[in-house]
Structure formats: structure tokens, C-alpha cells
Amino acid sequence: MKYIASISTQWASIFSLLFASAAIQAETVHISHCMGACPVSNANSLNDDSIEIVVRHLFAAAVNKNNGQAQWLAYKVMPDSVGVASLLPRRWLLDRLMTASSQLEAEAEGGLRVIEPEFLNEEENSYLTSEIQFDSDDRGRLVPMSSFAGTPYWDELNYLSNMAPLPEFLRLGSWSRLDMAVNEYSQRGVEVFVVSGPIMAADAGSGLSLPPQAYFKLISNMDSYSAFIFREDTAQHAEYCEQRVTIEELERRTGLQFFPDMQVPSPQGLGEEIVCDSF
């Protein structure tokens, strides 16, 4: 598994990356976006060699190098990170930290268009990114803009490493309402850890043509958690509380272990905090 990082800031809390030893001896890498430790693949999941971890100020993403599809994204919502996102520009940007960025750039026949910004000189160009336009409306952000609109790094959420083919009725329905509930919970002075991602069909392979069959969110603090699975055809009016599952079901469906090397928090409590009855 390959780790690629950008410089951390107060919004991500300072995380410690053991760069030299990790590269040589595969030592443990600590990423503050994850509670305790980031998810790890089970034996029957994707081979670690096909996954790279991209770490940015606001999130960490496990990305399939073959197709650019995120396996999971982890982020931490804090009281001062939440803001009003309605007027923030939404434009997809190539994530140059991703090995698969060129793969996505080559998807032009599928309705993708790359807009290269104008620049004055070679040095200036090294600081710029390429804008992406998709014809399809069924593209969404696994890490929501509203959770980090109060930070100066919200534009990172436009990177393709944060993109998933979320159906519009899910993106605008219960999925979004759960994001709002997490934001409201954090406003009580709580740091909330979230892991989000797609659940692929068993025969999806490495192709981009097959969309995910469901999406998940795991919301936790050090004391409790709530796990959710949303089918890709979840109705827009569906209640997000009805999508809750056990941690065992979530791990079975995703092929991931979510609390490695630590005791699993109790599911009791957090459901009530995000306006759901407890398990």
C-alpha cells in the first residue's frame, strides 16, 4: 500500500507520518483523519498493491490505482470546520497525487473534458490544477463541502479522489441529511470521525463501467458509532436512520476492517446524538 501525502494543517490536526521507516520497513503510519487507525482490507478484498493512500488537509482516501475509484475516504468533522457551502464553486479537479489521474483524464469519450488553466510561465504552472467537466449529474462528493466550508481548504473537496458516481436522488436525499446531522452534532463541540465510500459489486473488477451497488458511512467518536449502508436505488425521501447496519454487516459488505488494533466502540449512544434511536 502506497502513501502519498500533502502538508497537514490545524484543520486535519497534525498527523504523524513515519516517512523514512514506512517506505523502507512498512512501519505503521498514523493519519489523524482516522480514529485510531484507518480501515484495512480483509484477505478477500483488493490486494494492497492496487491501493494507494492519498492524504490531504481535509481527508485521507484509499484509491484504486487501476481505475481511480475510491475504496474509502476518512475525515474528521470539527466544530470550527463546518460552514455554509451553497456559494462555494463546485468544479472537478485532477488530483495529481493519484496514480490513476491520467486514467481518468483519458475517459474523454465518456463525457469527461479537461480544462487546462492558462499560465504565464513554467514555474506558475506547477501550482495550478486541471479542471474537469462531466456531462453526467450523477457525480457526488463522499466528503461533503458543508463539513469543511469553514476552512481555507474546502477546494480540496473538488478533487477527483473525493468523487463517486452518487445517484442524484441519493445525493440530495437521505445521504445529504445524514451529513447535515453529523455537522449539527459537531456543533456541540464534538469531533466526529467519518469513513465513507462505495460498495462495489462482487464482479466489478477494475473497470469504471459498473457503478457501485451501495454506499456506506461509518460515524464514530471514541465512545460509540453508527454504521449506514445506502443502496444505490435508495429513495430520496427515505430516512437515513432506516439504513443503519451492524459493524459486522458493514465489514462483510465492504471487505474492510474499520477499527483495526483497537476495541470496537459501543454502538449505543451515537444514534441518539444524530437523531436516531440507539441500536
Summary of the structure (lengths in Angstrom):
residues: 279
radius of gyration: 18.0
end to end distance: 34.7
largest distance: 58.3
contacts: 860
relative contact order: 0.15
helix: 25%
strand: 24%
